[in-house]
Amino acid sequence: MTLAIPSWRIPPQRVLDGVKELEERFNVKFVYKAKVYSDEPSHDEGEDLVEKRINFADLLSHYDLVLIATGTWASKLPKLPGVDAKGVTTALEYLYKWKVHELRLAQISPPTAKRVVVIGGGYSAVDAAERALKTRAESILVYRRTIKEAPAGVYEIERIKREGVEFIELASPVEVIVENGVARGVKFQKMTLGPPDETGRPKPVPIPGSEFVVEADLVIFATGESPTPPISPKASESLGLKLNKDGSIWVNQIMQTSIPKVFAAGDVVQGPSRIGPAMRSGLKAARYMHNWFIAKMGKSSPTVGVIT
C-alpha cells in the first residue's frame, strides 16, 4: 500500500502509523527488505529494496503457523509486436519506481517522457495516467470499452479528465510502434461493444479497417496483474502446496491451504481486487488461524512476525 499506490490516494503515513501500532501494542515483529521464495528465487516487480532472501521451506520449519499474503506483483503484458521495446513498461512498475523515488528509498530513476499513453481502465491505469500528468507529460488514457464499463468507475476517469488527462474509449492496442528499438507510439483498433462476455460486461469487437496511431515516447500497460505466491509450481508439488490454474493459492472455507499449518489471504488467493476486500480476507484468515492455533497448540498468545 505504500509502494504501489500513489500518496494522493492513500497517504503513506496512515500505513506507517498502523505498522507502529502493531509493533507497540501487539508486539508484532517486522522483518523488512526480505523476500520469501521457494526452490529458485523468482524476480517479481518491485524488488529493488530486497536485501535478504528466505527459503519458504525453512520458514515452515521455524513457525507453527504461516500466512501467505503476497499479493499480485506480476503484471500481465499482452502478446503484441513491440511490447519488449525500450520505453514500454507496466503501470505497477511505473508507479512503484516513482514511489521509491518520491520516498528516497533507493537510487532509482523513474521513467520520464513528454507524451505518455496508458492502456487500461482500472485504478492502476488511472493512477499511472495521473502520475504521468504530474510529471508534466502529456497523458493519454486508452480503454477498450466505454467509460461506463471501466473498472475504476466513471467518477475517477472524469476526475482525471478534468485534471488534464485525455481519455480515448473503445480502442484496443494491436502493435507498439518501434523505431531503432525504442517505442514511438501505439497502433490501436477501434472497437464496438457486443454481447456480454464471461465478466458480464459487453465484449469489445474490433472494427475492420479502423486502425489509428497514438504517438508517445512512453507506453504503459495497465492490463492486469497475476498472483505471486512465494513458491514455484515445481516447488508447490514437492511441498504439497496446491495452486490454482491462474497461479493463485487454493484455500478451503477457513482460508487454509493444502498444507494445514499454512493459510493464505488477499489478492494471492482471490486475484487483483481493492484494498477493502483484501484486508477483509486477511482479518477473516486471522480469526481462523487464531482458533486453529488454540485448538492444535493449546496456546492463546502466539508470537507474530511479518516478513515484508
FENHU-V712311 format. One record per backbone hydrogen bond with DSSP energy under -0.5 kcal/mol. NH is the residue of the N-H (numbers start at 1). CO is the residue of the C=O. Records with the same first field share a line. If there is no record, write none. Layout:
BEGIN
NH->CO, CO
END
This chain:
BEGIN
9->6
10->6
14->11
15->11
16->12
17->13
18->14
19->15
20->16
21->17
22->18
23->19
24->20
25->21
26->21, 22
27->23
28->22
29->304
30->28
31->306
32->30
35->52
37->54
44->42
45->73
50->47
51->33
52->33
54->35
56->37
59->55
60->56
61->57
62->58, 59
63->59
66->261
68->263
69->67
74->226
76->224
77->75
80->78
81->174
83->80
85->82
86->181
88->85
89->219
91->221
94->90
95->91
96->92
97->93
98->94
99->95
100->96
101->97
102->98
103->99
104->100, 101
105->100
106->100
108->106
110->108
116->138
117->218
118->140
119->220
120->118, 142
126->122
127->123
128->124
129->125
130->126
131->127
132->128
133->129
134->130
135->131, 132
136->133
137->132
138->114
139->137
140->116
141->166
142->118
143->168
149->146
150->146, 147
152->121
153->150
157->153
158->154
159->155
160->156
161->157
162->158
163->159
164->160
165->160
166->139
168->141, 166
169->167
170->145
171->143
172->189
174->187
175->187
176->81
177->175, 185
179->182
182->179
183->86
184->177
185->177
186->214
187->175
188->186, 212
189->172
190->210
191->170
192->205
194->203
197->201
200->197
203->195
205->192
207->190
208->206
210->207
212->188
214->186
215->213
216->184
217->115
218->115
219->87
220->117, 218
221->89, 219
222->119, 220
226->74
228->71
231->229
236->232
237->233
238->234
239->235
240->236
241->236
242->240
244->248
247->244
249->268
250->242
252->256
255->252
257->262
260->258
262->259
263->66
264->255
265->68
268->265
269->266
270->266
271->267
278->274
279->275
280->276
281->277
282->278
283->279
284->280
285->281
286->282
287->283
288->284
289->285
290->286
291->287
292->288
293->289
294->290
295->291
296->292
297->293
298->293, 294
299->293
306->29
308->31, 306
END
